[in-house]
Amino acid sequence: MSTTVSCSTDLDAEGKSTGYLVIGDSTNNSGWANFHVPVVKIKNGAGPTVLILAGNHGDEYEGQFAAREIAQELETKDVTGRIIVIPCLSQEAAKAATRLWPDGTNFNRIFPGNESGPVHGKLAHYLSSELFPIVDAVLELHSGGRGHYFIPSATMVWSHSVKQREKMMKSMISFNAPHQIILPEQPGTDPKTLLSGMVEHLGKELVTTELGGAGIATLETTNLAKEGVRNTLRYLKVIKGAPKTRAELGLPAAITIDFRGSNSYHLANDFGVYENVKGVGDSVVEGEIIGLIHNLDSPNCEPAEIRARQSGLVGVMRGFPRVNPGDVVAVIGKSYSSPDQLPETVS
C-alpha cells in the first residue's frame, strides 16, 4: 500500500470519471505541495481491467496521443469491465521534451519504486503496489524517443516460460502492427526495475510497442497507435466488438524481427555525428556499411564506418545524430514471416 500517493477519483465506481494521482511533494516554492498525474477511469459492470500507460519517457509521443484519444472518446456504454488510462506518466520529462526527468531519472529503471523517495519514485511504487495488482492487462506504449527510430512495431521480451510467451505473442499480434520485434532482456539491467518487467513479474498480460521515434510523431505512427490500442482492447474483451486481424483488414502479414542475437546491437565507435546509410526496413548483409560517424572538427578526417555485424533487417536506426562511443546507432535482426518460426535460442 502507498501512503504517499492517492487517487482523487474512485477507480471502483461505475461510470466514467477523470481525476489525478495526487503525489505528496515539497518544492522550493511550496513546502507543502502535491504533484498531479491525470488519470481517467471507465467502468461498466463485470469484465477485465486494463491499464493503458503512455509517456513513460517524455519524448515518446504516439502513445500519449492514443491514450488521450481513447480516454476522451470512450463512453461507459462502450466498455465491458474497466479501463484505467494514464496518458502521461513522466509529466516533468514530457514538459521538457526529454526522455528523462529533470533530475536525470529514467522512469523505466526505478521499479518497484520508493514510497519515501522523490515524486517519480513514489509514482512507481504506487503503480507496483496499487495499480498493477488490480489489473488483468497492461498496454504500455513506447516509441524510440529522440535517440532512435524504430520500425513501427509491437514488441515483446522473450520469456523463458512457454505459457507466458504464448500469451504475450497473441497479445502482441492483436496490436496489428506491420512489424513485431522480439527483444532480449536488457543486459546489465534487472528486468524487474523496468515497468514492463515488473508487470510480467506479477503475471499480468502485457502489450508493448515501439512506434517510430526520433522525437517526432508521424500521421502513420500516430494512427497505428490509436488503431492498435482499440483492436487490442477488443482482443482483451474490455470494449465491445470483435478484434480484426491484419488479413481481415486487407493488410499484408506482419514481419517478425528477432533482436535476441548477440550481434544485433551496433554501437558507435567514435565521437561525432552519425549518418544513417541504411534505414529501417532495409535488408543488409554482414560486413555492409550501415552508417558513418563524421568528425565535424576535422573536415579532412575520413568518417568512421559502422558495418553490419550480421545479415538481417534493420529494425532501429539512429534518430539524434550526435553520438559518443558506446551509443546504439542501429539494431539488426533476422526476420521471419511468423513468430511461430522463431528458434528457442539464438547465439
Secondary structure, 3 states (H helix, E strand, C coil): CCCCEEECCCCCCCEEEEEEEEEEECCCCCCCEEEEEEEEEEEECCCCEEEEEECCCCCCCHHHHHHHHHHHHCCHHHECEEEEEECCCCHHHHHHCCCCCCCCCCHHHCCCCCCCCCHHHHHHHHHHHHHHHHCCEEEEECCCCCCEEECCEEEEECCCCHHHHHHHHHHHHHCCCCEEEEECCCCCCCHHHCHHHHHHHCCCEEEEEECCECCCCCHHHHHHHHHHHHHHHHHCCCECCCCCCCCCCCCCCCEEEECCCCCCEEECCCCEEEEECCCCCCEECCCCEEEEEECCCCCCCCCEEEECCCCEEEEEEECCCEECCCCEEEEEEEEECCHHHCCCCCC
